[in-house]
């Protein structure tokens, strides 16, 4: 769809739906990998080695994902794209350096043994898996910066196309391993994931590069020209991602202090995965704001109101009706006490699904204004509030098990949203990167 077409409900939906579909399809890639590894002779060990190595990759992936938002917000011409590319190369070099330190020095053993609590017998397997997974970062960065260009030019269908081709390649590669009966370690999952990311990044590069070639060398009145401009915008996002990475491990540690340790951790994991599946389609609200707010703010607000309560409605319809127990038992094979605890934990995520769309909307305004320092403050508020609520609930209501984690994460998200909207209200001028105001 042309970016010159008048803004309408149809244009917003055509822009948003492919983004939502691509975000939802990501969950299928994990199903393919876990389903393949489950066919190994020792599936518990194989899946564990892949999952632990993958959890470290997740930490390095978050800053990479933020490059997509940075690109959508800042890149309007070839000069700004070149500036972003330089910052991207510096970031990628840093991530790869960390990867090589983890794989080829004692640093890796220390991280996995002491921070992740990996048993000594599993350490070498985890390192072997990460030796492959660390290269995912290269193709993830390529994918994200070119997807930023694709999104800002309203060609979002290419995100869905790229994800579909990625899933197909992963599925056929998994079939090869299954048919050849060659699933001997977690490295198989890492290879499948790496190949999928390579394919998706190739599609994004192909389409995104064509768009970059059509951009003007310098757009009038666009002030983003140097790597310093890009880094000033990206640095607070990078810092916020480092703050966020502590939330997950702290929740797991505190769940270990509840009455039913393994039940609490398992229930939280099941409920969290189901909740993430419900909200994944709606995690691109910020892109609606970034790309269309300056064109028609009122229509964007109406669009947000139309879809912003859907995640909450979905969760309520599952968690508070017979659909919930049925879905947990027949779709996720969860039974007994775990089913009961998972359902209770899922209900505690209601606040999370209610807040998330409006936080994402607010983050879109903050990105559009260039006030990224605010996102570091809001993420810090999230982490602090989450930890405080965790400690309080764990020591007062240890029998709440997984609900402790869900409530803590929900109140943390609420604290983050409050900070974002306070700043938006205090700086209520129309968003403009050309007149950036760092709150």
Phi, psi and omega per residue, in radians:
X1 nan 2.384 -3.099
X2 -1.205 2.471 3.114
X3 -1.301 -0.188 3.123
X4 -1.563 -0.123 -3.141
X5 -1.194 2.449 3.139
X6 -0.995 2.512 -3.111
X7 -1.248 2.323 -3.129
X8 -2.615 2.975 3.070
X9 -1.037 -0.711 -3.137
X10 -1.053 -0.788 -3.128
X11 -1.122 -0.699 3.126
X12 -1.108 -0.762 3.135
X13 -1.183 -0.679 3.111
X14 -1.141 -0.560 3.077
X15 -1.290 -0.758 -2.947
X16 -1.434 -0.695 -3.023
X17 -1.060 -0.802 3.092
X18 -1.048 -0.610 3.085
X19 -1.105 -0.789 3.138
X20 -1.104 -0.730 3.135
X21 -1.105 -0.799 -3.123
X22 -1.088 -0.677 3.109
X23 -1.156 -0.675 3.140
X24 -1.224 -0.599 -3.110
X25 -1.200 -0.348 3.128
X26 -0.982 -0.636 -3.108
X27 -1.088 -0.509 -3.121
X28 -1.174 -0.567 -3.139
X29 -1.074 -0.652 3.110
X30 -1.211 -0.604 3.097
X31 -1.120 -0.750 3.141
X32 -1.068 -0.822 -3.100
X33 -1.153 -0.866 -3.121
X34 -1.134 -0.637 3.094
X35 -1.128 -0.624 3.108
X36 -1.232 -0.828 -3.106
X37 -1.162 -0.461 3.134
X38 -1.145 -0.251 3.136
X39 -1.568 0.030 3.109
X40 -1.210 2.828 3.129
X41 -1.113 -0.618 3.112
X42 -2.170 1.288 -2.980
X43 -1.066 -0.625 -3.102
X44 -1.061 -0.826 -3.131
X45 -1.177 -0.739 -3.104
X46 -1.130 -0.824 -3.138
X47 -1.150 -0.684 -3.141
X48 -1.096 -0.752 -3.130
X49 -1.114 -0.676 3.115
X50 -1.231 -0.755 -3.087
X51 -1.115 -0.714 -3.117
X52 -1.186 -0.801 3.099
X53 -1.101 -0.652 3.126
X54 -1.173 -0.526 3.125
X55 -1.174 -0.583 3.059
X56 -1.245 -0.682 3.097
X57 -1.061 -0.640 3.131
X58 -1.015 -0.636 -3.139
X59 -1.132 -0.732 -3.136
X60 -1.381 -0.325 -3.117
X61 -1.332 -0.556 -3.086
X62 -1.037 -0.838 3.078
X63 -1.060 -0.569 3.118
X64 -1.151 -0.717 3.127
X65 -1.092 -0.595 -3.140
X66 -1.157 -0.326 3.068
X67 -1.134 -0.490 3.115
X68 -1.136 -0.822 3.097
X69 -1.118 -0.687 3.138
X70 -1.076 -0.758 3.135
X71 -1.129 -0.794 3.140
X72 -1.049 -0.632 -3.077
X73 -1.397 -0.616 -2.935
X74 -1.853 -0.536 -2.984
X75 -1.482 1.970 3.105
X76 -2.188 -0.212 -3.133
X77 -2.647 3.106 -3.062
X78 -1.230 -0.526 3.123
X79 -1.143 -0.799 3.127
X80 -1.171 -0.566 3.092
X81 -1.175 -0.696 3.102
X82 -1.126 -0.676 3.103
X83 -1.118 -0.751 3.092
X84 -1.109 -0.702 -3.135
X85 -1.061 -0.661 3.130
X86 -1.127 -0.824 3.125
X87 -1.080 -0.675 3.124
X88 -1.075 -0.739 3.137
X89 -1.122 -0.692 3.106
X90 -1.114 -0.789 3.120
X91 -1.078 -0.778 -3.110
X92 -1.129 -0.696 3.107
X93 -1.071 -0.700 3.130
X94 -1.144 -0.765 -3.136
X95 -1.128 -0.726 -3.136
X96 -1.198 -0.602 3.077
X97 -1.078 -0.779 3.085
X98 -1.049 -0.742 3.136
X99 -1.044 -0.807 3.136
X100 -1.149 -0.614 3.085
X101 -1.131 -0.697 -3.139
X102 -1.177 -0.704 -3.043
X103 -1.418 -0.677 -2.949
X104 -1.953 0.101 3.089
X105 -2.324 2.943 3.114
X106 -1.115 -0.160 3.127
X107 -0.981 -0.750 -3.118
X108 -1.072 -0.800 3.119
X109 -1.060 -0.696 3.134
X110 -1.133 -0.763 -3.126
X111 -1.096 -0.868 -3.073
X112 -1.263 -0.571 -3.103
X113 -1.334 -0.794 -3.008
X114 -1.680 -0.595 3.137
X115 -1.532 -0.637 -3.114
X116 -1.760 -0.153 3.104
X117 1.159 0.582 -3.105
X118 -1.333 2.364 3.105
X119 -1.130 2.554 -3.094
X120 -0.992 -0.594 -3.111
X121 -1.202 -0.328 -3.087
X122 -1.802 -0.156 -3.025
X123 -1.005 -0.871 -3.076
X124 -1.100 -0.634 3.119
X125 -1.145 -0.718 3.136
X126 -1.137 -0.763 3.107
X127 -1.073 -0.706 3.125
X128 -1.070 -0.708 3.129
X129 -1.170 -0.766 -3.112
X130 -1.171 -0.446 3.100
X131 -1.024 -0.511 3.084
X132 -1.594 -0.779 -3.062
X133 -1.079 -0.498 -3.083
X134 -1.107 -0.418 3.130
X135 -1.360 -0.211 3.058
X136 -1.055 -0.579 -3.095
X137 -1.026 -0.634 -3.137
X138 -1.036 -0.886 -3.064
X139 -1.350 -0.467 3.065
X140 -1.142 -0.732 3.115
X141 -1.108 -0.781 3.113
X142 -1.036 -0.814 3.125
X143 -1.025 -0.815 -3.008
X144 -1.187 -0.735 -3.108
X145 -1.219 -0.636 3.129
X146 -1.367 -0.496 3.006
X147 -1.160 -0.585 3.055
X148 -1.038 -0.727 3.091
X149 -1.156 -0.772 -3.134
X150 -1.056 -0.769 -3.119
X151 -1.136 -0.771 -3.099
X152 -1.185 -0.270 3.080
X153 -1.862 0.344 2.999
X154 1.051 0.523 3.104
X155 -1.899 0.836 -3.001
X156 -1.170 -0.307 3.102
X157 -1.030 -0.445 -3.123
X158 -1.226 -0.395 3.044
X159 -1.208 -0.714 3.091
X160 -1.181 -0.741 3.115
X161 -1.054 -0.813 3.141
X162 -1.073 -0.726 3.138
X163 -1.175 -0.685 3.130
X164 -1.111 -0.759 3.119
X165 -1.154 -0.675 3.093
X166 -1.033 -0.838 -3.110
X167 -1.126 -0.677 3.119
X168 -1.102 -0.757 3.137
X169 -1.142 -0.693 3.118
X170 -1.148 -0.697 -3.123
X171 -1.140 -0.807 -3.122
X172 -1.183 -0.595 3.075
X173 -1.194 -0.669 3.098
X174 -1.133 -0.654 3.084
X175 -1.060 -0.690 3.111
X176 -1.035 -0.804 -3.136
X177 -1.152 -0.660 -3.138
X178 -1.185 -0.812 -3.105
X179 -1.152 -0.688 -3.129
X180 -1.402 -0.095 3.135
X181 0.924 0.862 -3.037
X182 -2.117 0.649 -3.138
X183 -1.710 1.578 -3.015
X184 -1.908 -0.268 -3.112
X185 -2.760 3.028 3.093
X186 -1.171 -0.230 3.105
X187 -1.070 -0.482 3.104
X188 -1.078 -0.793 3.101
X189 -1.099 -0.678 3.130
X190 -1.128 -0.708 3.133
X191 -1.142 -0.755 3.121
X192 -1.066 -0.771 -3.140
X193 -1.146 -0.742 -3.139
X194 -1.099 -0.786 3.138
X195 -1.095 -0.734 3.111
X196 -1.061 -0.748 3.134
X197 -1.179 -0.651 3.095
X198 -1.064 -0.749 -3.122
X199 -1.162 -0.804 -3.133
X200 -1.122 -0.695 3.133
X201 -1.169 -0.580 3.112
X202 -1.124 -0.742 3.111
X203 -1.127 -0.782 -3.140
X204 -1.119 -0.722 3.134
X205 -1.113 -0.773 -3.098
X206 -1.057 -0.843 -3.131
X207 -1.313 -0.752 -3.105
X208 -1.132 -0.672 -3.140
X209 -1.132 -0.652 3.084
X210 -1.091 -0.655 3.120
X211 -1.187 -0.774 -3.127
X212 -1.013 -0.685 -3.130
X213 -1.101 -0.470 -3.124
X214 -1.560 -0.112 3.140
X215 -1.250 2.623 3.010
X216 -1.183 2.653 3.115
X217 -1.103 -0.718 3.117
X218 -2.490 2.091 3.099
X219 -1.510 2.347 -3.139
X220 -1.006 2.379 3.055
X221 1.206 0.106 3.062
X222 -1.558 2.060 -2.932
X223 -1.541 -0.130 -3.122
X224 -1.409 1.867 -3.056
X225 -2.267 -0.442 -3.021
X226 -2.150 2.872 3.089
X227 -1.096 -0.494 3.096
X228 -1.111 -0.706 3.094
X229 -1.069 -0.780 -3.118
X230 -1.161 -0.777 -3.090
X231 -1.144 -0.626 3.102
X232 -1.066 -0.630 3.129
X233 -1.345 -0.726 -2.986
X234 -1.427 -0.537 -3.041
X235 -0.994 -0.832 3.107
X236 -1.073 -0.605 3.084
X237 -1.111 -0.718 3.133
X238 -1.105 -0.778 3.124
X239 -1.121 -0.680 3.134
X240 -1.124 -0.602 3.128
X241 -1.185 -0.599 3.094
X242 -1.202 -0.609 3.066
X243 -1.155 -0.752 -3.079
X244 -1.128 -0.523 -3.038
X245 -1.182 -0.273 3.136
X246 -1.448 -0.316 -3.026
X247 -1.125 -0.873 -3.113
X248 -1.005 -0.935 3.116
X249 -1.024 -0.674 3.134
X250 -1.133 -0.703 3.100
X251 -1.064 -0.793 -3.141
X252 -1.099 -0.687 3.123
X253 -1.099 -0.785 -3.104
X254 -1.266 -0.535 3.049
X255 -1.116 -0.483 3.081
X256 -1.216 -0.127 3.122
X257 -1.849 0.136 3.105
X258 -1.471 3.085 -3.085
X259 -1.113 -0.843 3.135
X260 -1.909 1.545 -2.965
X261 -0.970 -1.041 -3.056
X262 -1.197 -0.619 3.102
X263 -1.145 -0.701 -3.141
X264 -1.118 -0.835 -3.121
X265 -1.120 -0.749 -3.114
X266 -1.175 -0.768 -3.132
X267 -1.112 -0.714 3.114
X268 -1.116 -0.726 -3.140
X269 -1.116 -0.760 -3.137
X270 -1.144 -0.863 -3.118
X271 -1.124 -0.691 -3.130
X272 -1.130 -0.736 -3.136
X273 -1.146 -0.670 3.112
X274 -1.204 -0.696 3.096
X275 -1.122 -0.754 3.122
X276 -1.075 -0.631 3.097
X277 -1.105 -0.645 -3.131
X278 -1.245 -0.616 -3.055
X279 -1.652 -0.219 -3.022
X280 -1.004 -0.634 -3.106
X281 -1.134 -0.381 -2.981
X282 -1.931 0.343 -3.073
X283 -1.563 0.169 3.125
X284 -1.981 0.391 3.107
X285 -1.007 -0.625 -3.117
X286 -1.078 -0.517 3.138
X287 -1.264 -0.558 3.029
X288 -1.051 -0.781 3.136
X289 -1.144 -0.828 -3.098
X290 -1.029 -0.674 -2.994
X291 -1.669 -0.346 -2.994
X292 -2.277 -0.198 -3.062
X293 -1.059 -0.718 -3.128
X294 -1.268 -0.241 3.115
X295 -1.511 -0.850 -3.130
X296 -2.683 1.566 -3.068
X297 -1.092 -0.681 -3.100
X298 -1.136 -0.719 3.128
X299 -1.169 -0.674 3.097
X300 -1.100 -0.724 3.106
X301 -1.108 -0.737 3.112
X302 -1.118 -0.699 3.110
X303 -1.093 -0.760 3.124
X304 -1.081 -0.734 3.115
X305 -1.136 -0.576 -3.107
X306 -1.215 -0.605 -3.063
X307 -1.957 -0.194 -2.995
X308 -1.168 -0.395 -3.117
X309 -1.725 0.026 -3.121
X310 -1.134 -0.799 3.117
X311 -0.988 -0.744 3.121
X312 -1.108 -0.751 3.138
X313 -1.119 -0.694 3.107
X314 -1.089 -0.797 -3.108
X315 -1.131 -0.765 3.132
X316 -1.077 -0.712 -3.112
X317 -1.155 -0.461 3.121
X318 -1.585 -0.819 -3.001
X319 -1.320 -0.440 -3.040
X320 -2.029 0.294 3.096
X321 -2.329 2.962 3.107
X322 -1.077 -0.241 3.114
X323 -1.089 -0.574 -3.112
X324 -1.089 -1.005 3.104
X325 -1.002 -0.667 3.135
X326 -1.117 -0.788 -3.121
X327 -1.132 -0.757 -3.128
X328 -1.121 -0.695 -3.077
X329 -1.367 -0.793 -3.002
X330 -1.628 -0.436 -3.128
X331 -1.732 -0.518 -3.087
X332 -2.055 0.030 3.091
X333 0.982 0.660 3.119
X334 -1.748 2.263 -3.056
X335 -2.415 2.955 3.011
X336 1.115 -2.460 -3.118
X337 -1.077 -0.609 3.141
X338 -1.115 -0.656 3.105
X339 -1.104 -0.815 -3.124
X340 -1.074 -0.825 -3.128
X341 -1.166 -0.659 3.140
X342 -1.137 -0.682 3.137
X343 -1.177 -0.741 3.091
X344 -1.099 -0.712 3.121
X345 -1.155 -0.700 3.116
X346 -1.056 -0.675 3.129
X347 -1.095 -0.552 -3.141
X348 -1.288 -0.162 3.078
X349 -1.561 0.062 -3.118
X350 -1.025 -0.766 3.128
X351 -1.080 -0.675 -3.129
X352 -1.046 -0.841 -3.112
X353 -1.211 -0.448 3.105
X354 -1.294 -0.637 -3.067
X355 -1.468 -0.649 -2.960
X356 -0.907 -0.849 -3.126
X357 -1.056 -0.624 -3.091
X358 -1.383 -0.491 2.977
X359 -1.156 -0.770 -3.140
X360 -1.122 -0.675 3.069
X361 -1.081 -0.830 3.114
X362 -1.093 -0.681 3.088
X363 -1.091 -0.593 3.081
X364 -1.086 -0.740 3.093
X365 -1.125 -0.718 3.128
X366 -1.115 -0.748 3.103
X367 -1.116 -0.717 -3.122
X368 -1.124 -0.603 3.125
X369 -1.430 -0.230 -3.080
X370 1.361 0.319 -3.085
X371 -1.606 0.885 -3.010
X372 -1.200 -0.327 3.045
X373 -1.047 -0.531 3.115
X374 -1.097 -0.606 -3.102
X375 -1.209 -0.524 3.035
X376 -1.163 -0.747 3.132
X377 -1.150 -0.732 -3.107
X378 -1.190 -0.655 3.115
X379 -1.190 -0.621 3.061
X380 -1.117 -0.725 3.087
X381 -1.073 -0.688 3.085
X382 -1.031 -0.896 -3.095
X383 -1.088 -0.790 -3.113
X384 -1.109 -0.819 -3.127
X385 -1.123 -0.740 3.122
X386 -1.021 -0.821 -3.103
X387 -1.146 -0.739 3.134
X388 -1.078 -0.855 -3.138
X389 -1.113 -0.659 3.098
X390 -1.003 -0.886 -3.109
X391 -1.094 -0.754 -3.116
X392 -1.099 -0.897 -3.081
X393 -1.180 -0.665 -3.106
X394 -1.112 -0.692 -3.087
X395 -1.486 -0.449 3.140
X396 -1.608 -0.703 -3.090
X397 -2.212 1.082 -3.119
X398 -1.097 -0.376 3.136
X399 -1.339 -0.109 3.105
X400 -1.315 -0.231 3.042
X401 0.892 -2.136 -3.051
X402 -1.094 -0.401 3.123
X403 -1.072 -0.528 3.111
X404 -1.014 -0.814 -3.140
X405 -1.150 -0.748 -3.113
X406 -1.130 -0.777 3.136
X407 -1.159 -0.716 3.138
X408 -1.102 -0.787 3.133
X409 -1.137 -0.632 -3.140
X410 -1.185 -0.782 3.131
X411 -1.214 -0.552 3.053
X412 -1.097 -0.754 3.106
X413 -1.123 -0.667 3.106
X414 -1.094 -0.743 3.108
X415 -1.076 -0.703 3.104
X416 -1.084 -0.770 -3.140
X417 -1.126 -0.685 3.140
X418 -1.067 -0.773 3.119
X419 -1.076 -0.786 -3.136
X420 -1.034 -0.824 -3.058
X421 -1.324 -0.465 3.025
X422 -1.101 -0.788 3.135
X423 -1.132 -0.719 3.139
X424 -1.085 -0.717 3.137
X425 -1.198 -0.637 -3.123
X426 -1.291 -0.458 3.128
X427 -2.062 1.192 -2.927
X428 -1.498 0.264 3.061
X429 -1.224 2.911 3.110
X430 -1.164 2.402 -3.115
X431 -1.071 2.420 3.100
X432 -2.808 2.149 3.056
X433 -1.250 -0.412 -3.120
X434 -1.302 -0.276 3.086
X435 -2.261 1.007 -3.020
X436 -1.112 2.436 3.084
X437 -2.271 1.943 -3.129
X438 -1.517 1.979 -3.111
X439 -1.281 nan nan
